[in-house]
Amino acid sequence: MTHEEIKRHRTESVLKEIIPEALGSLSDERINGLTVTDVVCSKGRSDAKVYLDKSFLTPKEQGEALRQLRTVAGYIQNHCKQTEGWFKAPRFVFEFDEQPEHQNKMEDLFKQIASRNKGEGNSDES
């Protein structure tokens, strides 16, 4: 791992802690309870994708939350700069994390395969 990759991973780790603090300090209940699942910085650390948990939101609420997050992105950047003493913070792009849904679908498929294999195994033994 190169020195630049280490710095990027460290920045991502710090942002995973700071962004929820910034969100929690906001008075808007649509976004102050959102959970940050991951942060991925670009190579130069000038941009960062912030992935959020969407499990408790309807599609309409997700759209409203993303709109509101775009509005407060500057505040969150300033919060990160002040908290860490950085000269600049990455520009944030907020997205809802699709990973948990994909993992659940995969787990369901594996369960189906296991139950089918169990059923086939029983018929061979009879």
N, C-alpha and C positions, 0 to 999 in steps of 0.2 A: 504494500500500500504506500503510495507516494505521500509526501508531506502535504500537498494540496488536497488530496482525498481525505486525509486525517482532519485537516482544518474544516473541510466541508461537512464531514460527519459530526464534528464537534459543534459546529454552528447549528446543524439540524437538531441535535440533541438539546441544545440550549433553547432553541425556538419551540420545541415540543413542550418545554416547561413554561416558557414565558407567555406564549400566545394564549393558553387557557387562563392565565392570570389576567391578561388584558381583556379577554372576553368576559370574564367574571366580574370585572369592574364596571362593565357597561350596564345601563339601566334597562336596556331592551331585553325583555325576557325571551324573545324569539332566538336570540343568539348567545346570551350570557351563560346558558346551560349546555352549549354544544361541547362535545368531546372531540379533541384533536387525536386522530388515530396515527397520523404520520405527517412528517414534513420532509420534502425532497427539494434540496437546493440545486440550482443550475451550477455548471462548472465554475463560473466566476463568482458564485454566491450573490449575484445581483438580483436574481429572481428565486422565489420559493413557492412550490405548490403545497398548500396546506390541505390535508385530507381530513374530513370530518365524519363522525358517525351519524348516520341518518336513520337509525333504527326506530326512533320515536317520533318521526316526522312524516306527515303526508306529503305527497308530491307538491301540493300547493304551498305548504309551509316551507318546504325545501327551497322553492323558488323565491319566496319572500325573504328567507334567511340569507340566501346568496346575494340578493339585491342589497340587503342591509349590510352585509359584510363588505361588499364593494364600497359602500358609503363610508364605513369606519376603518377601512384598510390603512389610511394615513395615520389615524390615531394609534392603531396597533403597531405600525412601524415606529412611530415616535416613542411609544411605550417600550419597545424592544431596545431602541437606541439608548434611552435614558437608563433603563434597568441594567444594561450590560456596559454602558459607557462607550458604545460604538460610535464611530463617525457617521456611518450610514448602515441602514438595515435593508434587507432584500425587499423587493416589491412582492406583495403577496397575491397569489391567485388561489381562491378557495374553491374546493370541489368536494362533493360527497364521495366517500369511500365505497366503492362497489365490491371490494375484496371480501367482506364478510358474507355477502349474498352468494358470491361465487363459491366460497368455502362451504357454505351450507348446502348448496346444490351438489357439490362434489361429495360431501358426506352422505347425502341422501342417495346418490347414485351408488356409492360403495355399499351402503346398507342394503339396497335393492339387489345388488350383485351377490352379496353375502347370503341373503335369504334365498335367492334362486339356487345358488350353489348348495346350500344346506338342503333344499328341497330335492335337488337332483341326486345328492349324495345319499339321501334316505331311500330313494327308489332303486338305486343300484344295490343296496345292501339287502333288500327284501327278497 
